[in-house]
Amino acid sequence: MLLHWCTQGFGNASVCSQSSAHNGNAVWFVKGLQEYTKCGYEAAAKHFAPADLDVNLSGKSFMITGANSGIGKATAQEIANRGGTVHMVCRNKGRAEAAKDEIVERSKNENVHIHVVDMSSARQVWEFAQSFSQSNTVHVLINNAGCMVNQRELTEEGLEKNFATNTLGTYILTTALIPALKKAEDPRVVTVSSGGMLTQKLNVDDLQFEKGTFDGTMAYAQNKRQQVILTERWASQHKDIHFSSMHPGWADTPAVQSSMPSFHAKMQSRLRTDVMGADTVVWLAVSPAASKQPSGLFFQDRKAVATHLPLASSRSTPQEEEKLLAALEEFTLKFKP
């Protein structure tokens, strides 16, 4: 019944990307209509334990990338409301300041700080992480900044922009902050991935999308698959930090409006609010319940879920994953100040 109600008027799944003809994507899209929409959230929320988020976060420090709008901003607000110290990592100073003013005004919490960093610049990310670690503590890192450019575009450092922001930026910031996180009590790293990654198998032979026709939606989903693999790897390497990745669902955010306008137009009435999208991010970052879950898992609506669709051939080999890590490590060393 829920599916029928959510899918009225969706006789076909053409709203997905052009590659929907692929059977796996159609399966994924139907799953999305059922689970990733606002009604999917409302169904899942009936089983949430509200007390999980009754926490006082004073004295704890949270770094959130891409914190000036959408899910990142909603997450920053929820953490500030509970007394946490928030470090907003944003590219645009003006937008960051406007968001900060609103967060402080609503939460009456003055411990909100802005750091202007372009996550697509490997060197900037490195320099920021090093200087931040010297003078601040961090209990929780929330890798939320995301980029979906629909034309293949290179950064000043010569890297494809989606990869540079979503994968390399996340990799460098996380690895550079691991020593600082290890000094904190109950350290956590939460990475905002996407259910779109379920349509992708890791492709280590074309990390910069140089082959074939460039498809921004697919590039983004590929990066999101890479983030899930990184989370699993980090969890196995650093047992004293709790790592998780998650899917916020399909939320009505500025990023979705600008990078997927036709999807946004067709789906607008079914999309989650940014607060709904942020719920599991906040739960993973602050709740005692989340830290009792095994490290390295992928979550949706406060539950660990599978990282592959049934019968999908999206699994990668340990060798392919090693190759991804080796490539990221090489870029990391190349741009290290």
Order of alpha helices (4+ residues) and beta strands (2+ residues): alpha-alpha-alpha-beta-alpha-beta-alpha-beta-alpha-beta-alpha-beta-alpha-beta-alpha-alpha-alpha-alpha-beta-beta-alpha
